[in-house]
Amino acid sequence: MVFILILLNITPPTNVQAYDKPNDAGTAIIVNWQLSQDDALIERYVVLRRTLPDTISENIGFTKSGNDFFEDDKTEEGKEYTYIVAASRNAELFYSAPSNTTQSFPQFFHTGKISVLLCIIAFTVFLAYFVTKAKAGKEFFIRKIPGLDAVDEAVGRATEMGKPILYVPGLGDIDWTATIASLNILGEIAKKIAVYDTPLIVCNRWSVVYTVSKEVVKEAFVSEGKPDKFREDYVRYLTEAQFGFAAAINGIMLREKPATNFFIGRFWAESLIIAETGTQTGAIQIAGTDSVLQLPFFVAACDYTLIGEELYAASAYLSREPLLLGSLKAQDYSKLIIFIILFGFTILSFFNIDLLSSLSVQ
């Protein structure tokens, strides 16, 4: 019996080119090549890299046949590299000629994010304009938010009844946006409490939030000219345990019977537990959160609920501070422009008009 062994000689890829990846921090190099003439016969392309002045190439990865592109994202800024691409079949490698020498370096600006830059510039212009107008005394229209309009009534009711006001700034730490917004609202409510001389209970889950909220309340009393009315036990630290915190709040509501409860910030599964307990004690309850999952519970169990972005607008609504009002109006107009753009492109898409492609062709 005679065996005939036929050796296939695979043509390697050609014209291997390497260049720095655009719009990155200087950590990647792009390698591309012309496919092997025998691309249908090979299994993969193996990419090898040589770091100058070394003489040994290392295998840094592979890509399947039909691909003429590879991204080397393990480069170091300032080092020079050359690349070889090998066609692989049956564990045999057929090497290309070395590529050009190249190196990676960071770009100063990501050209793909020009639209983001333009949006930032436009928003900054809006912000400067509206803040200037607000400082000049212009009155801006802000739609009424019932939950915030009821703050005076809620504080006044507690004062008349001689009962404390309970404020919970959520369960989020100080780096949560909802917590920061809640502390801004706490400052405005604390000013009204200082005027009415009403007892206050602020319950905190995190030590940093506790420290900040104490300073916010103290500053509110000072700004109203009543620093002597501030008491250290107005602001309390409870526990970091989620349901331990909820149980502690329930205990405070049942023992001290606050006339008004504010639940403003980020809440999770404990929201209905504390809101339902507050309802049973007969307190006026004003809640606000940016958590979509917890909003239904607050709507069902509380008298007033701040929904979504009303939470972030509350500090401007209550204080009428020009900087906050200007920022709020700048956001509103920016959203309006974005909505108009989205609506316009939706209409164009409905009529199958590709405006961007038309402009690029011209």
Residue pairs with C-beta under 8 A, 6 or more apart in sequence:
8 38
8 41
8 89
9 94
10 36
10 38
10 41
10 42
10 87
10 89
10 92
10 94
11 36
11 37
11 38
11 87
11 94
12 36
12 85
12 86
12 87
12 94
12 95
12 96
13 33
13 34
13 35
13 36
13 45
13 68
13 85
13 86
13 87
13 96
14 33
14 34
14 36
14 96
14 97
15 33
15 34
16 31
16 32
16 33
16 83
16 84
16 85
16 96
16 97
16 98
16 99
17 31
17 32
17 33
17 99
17 100
18 29
18 30
18 31
18 81
18 82
18 83
18 99
18 100
18 101
18 102
19 29
19 30
19 102
20 26
20 28
20 29
20 30
20 102
20 103
20 104
20 105
21 28
21 29
21 30
21 71
21 104
22 107
22 111
23 107
23 110
23 111
23 112
24 104
24 106
24 107
25 106
26 75
26 77
26 104
26 105
26 106
26 107
27 73
27 74
27 75
27 76
27 77
27 104
28 71
28 72
28 73
28 75
28 104
29 71
29 72
29 75
29 81
29 83
29 102
29 103
29 104
30 69
30 70
30 71
30 72
31 47
31 69
31 70
31 71
31 72
31 83
31 85
31 99
32 68
32 69
32 70
33 45
33 68
33 85
33 96
34 68
35 66
35 68
36 42
36 45
36 87
36 94
38 87
39 65
39 66
39 87
40 65
41 89
42 65
42 87
42 88
42 89
43 65
43 88
43 89
43 90
44 62
44 63
44 64
44 65
44 88
45 62
45 63
45 64
45 65
45 67
45 70
45 85
45 86
45 87
45 88
46 59
46 61
46 62
46 85
46 86
46 88
46 93
47 59
47 60
47 61
47 62
47 63
47 70
47 72
47 83
47 84
47 85
47 86
48 57
48 58
48 59
48 60
48 83
48 84
48 85
48 86
48 95
49 57
49 58
49 60
49 72
49 81
49 82
49 83
50 56
50 57
50 58
50 81
50 82
50 83
50 84
50 98
51 79
51 80
51 81
52 79
52 80
52 81
52 82
52 101
57 84
60 72
60 74
61 70
61 72
62 88
63 69
63 70
70 85
72 81
72 83
75 81
75 103
75 104
76 104
77 103
77 104
77 105
77 106
78 103
78 105
79 103
79 104
80 101
80 102
80 103
81 101
81 102
81 103
82 98
82 99
82 100
82 101
82 102
83 98
83 99
84 95
84 96
84 97
84 98
84 99
85 95
85 96
85 99
86 93
86 94
86 95
86 96
87 93
87 94
88 94
119 334
122 334
122 337
123 330
123 331
123 334
126 329
126 330
126 333
126 334
127 326
127 327
127 330
129 326
129 330
130 140
130 325
130 326
130 327
130 329
130 330
130 333
131 322
131 323
131 325
131 326
131 327
131 330
132 326
133 140
133 326
134 140
134 322
134 323
134 325
134 326
134 329
135 322
135 326
140 325
140 328
140 329
142 313
142 316
142 317
142 325
142 328
145 306
145 310
145 313
145 314
145 317
146 304
147 286
147 287
147 288
147 304
147 305
147 306
147 310
148 306
148 310
148 314
148 317
148 318
150 284
150 286
150 303
150 304
151 188
151 189
151 192
151 286
151 318
152 192
153 284
154 165
154 259
154 260
154 262
154 284
154 286
155 165
155 189
155 192
155 193
155 196
155 198
155 260
156 196
157 259
157 260
157 284
158 164
158 165
158 198
158 258
158 259
158 260
159 196
159 197
159 198
161 259
163 199
163 256
163 257
163 258
163 259
164 198
164 199
164 200
164 201
164 256
164 258
164 259
165 189
165 193
165 198
165 199
165 200
165 201
165 258
165 259
165 260
165 261
165 262
166 201
166 203
166 249
166 252
166 253
166 256
166 258
166 260
166 261
166 262
166 278
166 283
167 186
167 189
167 200
167 201
167 202
167 203
167 261
167 262
167 264
168 202
168 203
168 249
168 261
168 262
168 263
168 264
168 265
168 274
169 179
169 182
169 183
169 186
169 202
169 204
169 209
169 213
169 264
169 265
170 176
170 178
170 179
170 182
170 205
170 263
170 264
170 265
170 266
170 267
170 289
171 205
171 242
171 245
171 265
171 266
171 267
171 268
171 270
172 178
172 179
172 265
172 266
173 179
173 206
173 208
173 209
174 180
174 206
174 208
174 209
174 212
176 265
176 266
177 290
177 312
178 265
178 266
178 289
178 290
178 291
178 311
179 209
179 265
179 266
181 264
181 265
181 311
181 312
181 314
181 315
182 264
182 265
182 288
182 311
183 209
183 212
183 213
183 216
184 314
184 315
185 262
185 264
185 288
185 311
185 314
185 315
185 318
186 202
186 213
186 216
186 217
186 220
186 262
186 264
187 216
187 217
187 219
187 220
187 315
188 220
188 314
188 315
188 318
188 319
189 262
189 318
190 200
190 216
190 217
190 220
190 221
191 220
191 223
191 224
193 200
193 220
194 220
194 221
194 224
194 226
194 229
194 230
195 224
195 226
197 226
197 229
199 234
200 217
200 234
201 234
201 236
201 252
201 256
201 258
202 213
202 214
202 217
202 234
202 235
202 236
203 236
203 238
203 245
203 248
203 249
203 252
204 210
204 213
204 235
204 236
204 237
204 238
205 238
205 239
205 240
205 242
205 245
206 240
207 237
210 235
210 236
210 237
213 235
214 232
214 234
214 235
217 230
217 234
217 235
218 227
218 230
221 227
221 229
221 230
222 230
238 244
238 245
238 248
238 249
239 245
239 248
242 268
242 269
242 270
243 270
243 273
245 270
246 270
246 273
246 274
249 274
249 277
250 273
250 274
250 277
252 258
253 261
253 274
253 277
253 278
253 281
253 283
254 277
254 281
257 281
257 283
258 281
258 283
259 283
259 284
260 283
260 284
260 285
260 286
261 278
261 283
261 284
261 285
261 286
262 285
262 286
262 287
263 271
263 274
263 275
263 278
263 285
263 286
263 287
263 288
263 289
263 298
263 302
264 286
264 287
264 288
264 289
264 306
264 311
264 314
265 288
265 289
266 289
266 290
266 291
267 289
267 291
267 294
267 298
268 291
268 294
271 287
271 289
271 291
271 294
271 297
271 298
272 294
272 297
272 300
272 301
275 285
275 287
275 297
275 298
275 300
275 301
275 302
276 301
278 285
278 301
278 302
279 285
279 301
279 302
284 303
285 301
285 302
285 303
285 304
286 302
286 303
286 304
286 305
286 306
287 298
287 301
287 302
287 304
287 305
287 306
288 298
288 305
288 306
288 307
288 310
288 311
288 314
289 295
289 298
289 306
289 311
290 308
290 309
290 311
290 312
292 308
295 305
295 307
295 308
298 305
299 305
306 314
313 328
315 321
315 324
316 324
316 325
316 327
316 328
345 355
348 354
348 355
